[in-house]
Amino acid sequence: MKLPEKGPDLGLPDVNLFRNVMNSDRVRDLFRQANYEYWPWEEFKYKTSHLEPSPEVLWGFLKFLRRSSMKPLPFSDMNGKPFLYWLPDKVQEDLHYIDQSFGGGFFIEGTDLIPETKERYIVSSLMEEAIASEATRSVTADDSE
């Protein structure tokens, strides 16, 4: 399997050029689509090859925008640099769909479990949900004090 091509890392963008580029509806729409579908560098450079500035500069702007929305994980690499992640809107929508559609019943549908086992799974799922709700409620109450 071929590893994906690593995109260029241009550092911080030129502020004036960034402002000018971001005033373009076409570029903003392109960035919106690239973020929604989470285009890798290879796809991004292909789809932006006809635009100015160059795909490399546009990629730097896109990465800059993505970095501004990244969240740290509670651990870091061997040099102390925190691991960061960014979830595209599409991934968040998909996770929400999975959570809403398959919570609790996902493992029960289509199986040949005996009724007692099914009931145990359902009760267990409901208890986990209640515990998670209570934990969230107590954290919220602690934060408001």
C-alpha positions in Angstrom: 0.0 0.0 0.0 1.3 3.4 -1.0 1.7 6.0 1.8 -0.1 9.3 1.1 2.0 12.2 0.0 2.8 14.6 2.8 1.6 18.1 2.2 3.9 21.1 2.3 4.5 22.8 5.7 4.8 26.5 5.0 4.6 27.8 8.5 2.6 30.9 9.3 0.9 32.5 6.3 1.5 36.0 5.0 -1.2 38.0 6.7 -2.0 40.3 3.8 -2.1 37.5 1.2 -4.3 35.4 3.6 -6.8 38.3 4.0 -7.0 38.8 0.2 -7.4 35.1 -0.5 -10.1 34.7 2.3 -12.1 37.5 0.7 -12.8 35.2 -2.3 -16.1 33.4 -2.1 -14.7 30.7 -4.4 -11.8 30.0 -2.0 -14.0 30.0 1.1 -16.4 27.6 -0.6 -13.4 25.4 -1.6 -12.0 25.4 1.9 -15.5 24.6 3.3 -15.7 21.6 1.0 -12.1 20.5 1.6 -12.8 20.6 5.4 -16.2 18.9 5.1 -14.8 16.0 3.0 -11.3 16.2 4.7 -9.3 16.2 1.5 -5.8 14.9 1.8 -3.0 16.9 0.1 -3.0 14.8 -3.1 -6.7 15.6 -3.7 -6.4 19.2 -2.6 -3.5 20.0 -4.9 -5.4 18.4 -7.8 -8.6 20.3 -7.2 -6.8 23.7 -6.7 -4.2 23.4 -9.4 -6.0 26.0 -11.5 -6.2 28.6 -8.7 -4.0 31.5 -7.6 -2.1 31.5 -5.3 -0.5 28.1 -5.8 -1.9 24.9 -4.2 1.0 24.9 -1.8 0.1 28.3 -0.5 -3.6 27.5 -0.3 -2.8 24.3 1.5 -0.8 26.4 4.1 -3.9 28.6 4.6 -6.1 25.6 5.0 -3.8 24.0 7.5 -3.6 27.3 9.4 -7.4 27.4 9.6 -7.6 23.7 10.7 -4.9 24.3 13.4 -6.9 27.1 14.9 -9.7 24.5 15.7 -7.5 21.7 17.0 -7.9 20.3 20.5 -5.1 18.8 22.6 -5.2 15.2 23.9 -4.2 14.6 27.5 -0.9 13.1 26.6 2.2 14.2 24.6 5.1 12.8 22.6 8.5 12.1 24.0 9.5 15.7 23.5 6.5 17.0 25.5 4.7 18.2 22.4 1.0 17.5 22.9 -0.9 15.5 20.4 -3.7 17.5 18.7 -6.7 16.4 16.7 -9.3 18.1 14.6 -12.6 16.6 13.6 -14.2 17.6 10.4 -17.9 18.5 10.5 -18.7 15.3 8.4 -17.0 13.1 11.0 -19.0 14.8 13.8 -22.2 14.3 11.8 -21.3 10.6 11.2 -20.5 10.1 14.9 -23.8 11.7 15.9 -25.7 9.4 13.5 -23.9 6.3 14.9 -24.6 7.4 18.5 -28.3 8.1 17.8 -28.9 5.1 15.6 -27.0 2.3 17.2 -26.8 3.1 20.8 -27.8 0.1 22.9 -29.6 -1.8 20.2 -26.7 -2.3 17.8 -25.5 -5.5 19.3 -29.0 -7.0 19.8 -30.6 -6.6 16.3 -30.2 -9.6 14.1 -28.7 -11.9 16.7 -30.1 -15.1 18.0 -29.7 -14.4 21.7 -32.0 -16.0 24.1 -34.6 -13.5 25.6 -32.8 -13.4 29.0 -29.5 -12.4 27.4 -31.3 -9.7 25.3 -32.9 -8.3 28.4 -29.5 -8.3 30.2 -28.0 -6.3 27.3 -30.8 -3.8 27.4 -30.6 -3.3 31.2 -26.9 -3.0 31.0 -27.1 -0.3 28.3 -29.7 1.6 30.2 -27.6 1.5 33.4 -24.5 2.7 31.4 -26.6 5.6 30.0 -27.9 6.6 33.4 -24.4 6.5 34.9 -23.0 8.6 32.1 -25.8 11.1 32.4 -25.3 11.3 36.2 -21.5 11.8 35.7 -22.1 14.6 33.2 -24.6 16.2 35.5 -22.2 16.1 38.5 -19.4 17.6 36.5 -21.7 20.4 35.3 -22.8 21.0 38.9 -19.2 21.1 40.0 -18.3 23.6 37.3 -21.1 26.0 38.2 -20.0 26.2 41.9 
